[in-house]
């Protein structure tokens, strides 16, 4: 018989049409620190020796292959419970009886609480589906964060890359039954206060949708809003000098000309970062050369640009004047290059990274955002918008 050293894991075992797998994983309670886990469907057993694990797995698979499901996968308690259920259901199939019971339980709960009970995972799925149907990016914005907060999982220890809900997971819980103390305990599992507040905000949006959908009583306070917001550390804003900004422009012109226009517009044209190089998830909505007018048709009109894709709830296609310095820098770009988009995707993220590593003398920005200077004052970032502070 083969030994553990002669076998490559996972080791597959077949008996007729039935199949199972043996894994060899770490285990703290064995002398060797390892254990053999035999698994087939929901059936599982662990043995220190490979031979015993293989023997039990083959016995189970033989019963399964012979159609002895009760002997292979059901305990005596399971069988007794099924017989009791059939006796109580009478002529009604047990599955139909359970569905009718569940419907009646939900109806009574709705009458007591004034809401329609819904599990957390069901509410998350419907909330995201509703948002996507209305043109919002709920899948990317909410799915992973809400799952991490409300439906955390852990490795099940089988070595099969499968996971199971943790003890503090809300899997299967009706959302209206989650108390603020329970939610607060989950939020406190995130040590970073910015992350904690972000997850709290996302949960508040989910609870608000659930309340509007009738899954939480109208007169009940929302659990996320009843939790305490964490205190975030102050964010330092560093401002680079006009001299450093001039060096960065010259460096871009010499070594990265594809990013020169983005650097000029972000620092001198009063445009938001997402308006220049696009918003995450919508990078195709960035500034177009066709909306930049260095030589206006109207006589005596100064050069200007129209924002191609303005931020939501701001004036669409708004007009921004171009200062002489911006016009001079943009004219250095050959006319053949002034077509289509003014910059590639993620341009300002690349400008920030290049500025930190280039000989331009820029200080590392602690906020992780590009910061430049306007000839008439100091330009700084706040709420993702370039603004000017006079000297």
PyMOL commands that set and color helices and strands:
alter all, ss='L'
color gray80, all
select helices_A, chain A and resi 4-6+50-65+69-73+76-89+94-113+120-133+138-150+175-177+180-187+193-212+223-226+242-255+257-268+273-277+289-291+324-331+335-337+347-357
alter helices_A, ss='H'
color red, helices_A
select strands_A, chain A and resi 11-15+18-26+34-40+43-47+153-155+163-165+292-293+304-306+319-321+378-382+385-389
alter strands_A, ss='S'
color yellow, strands_A
deselect
rebuild
show_as cartoon
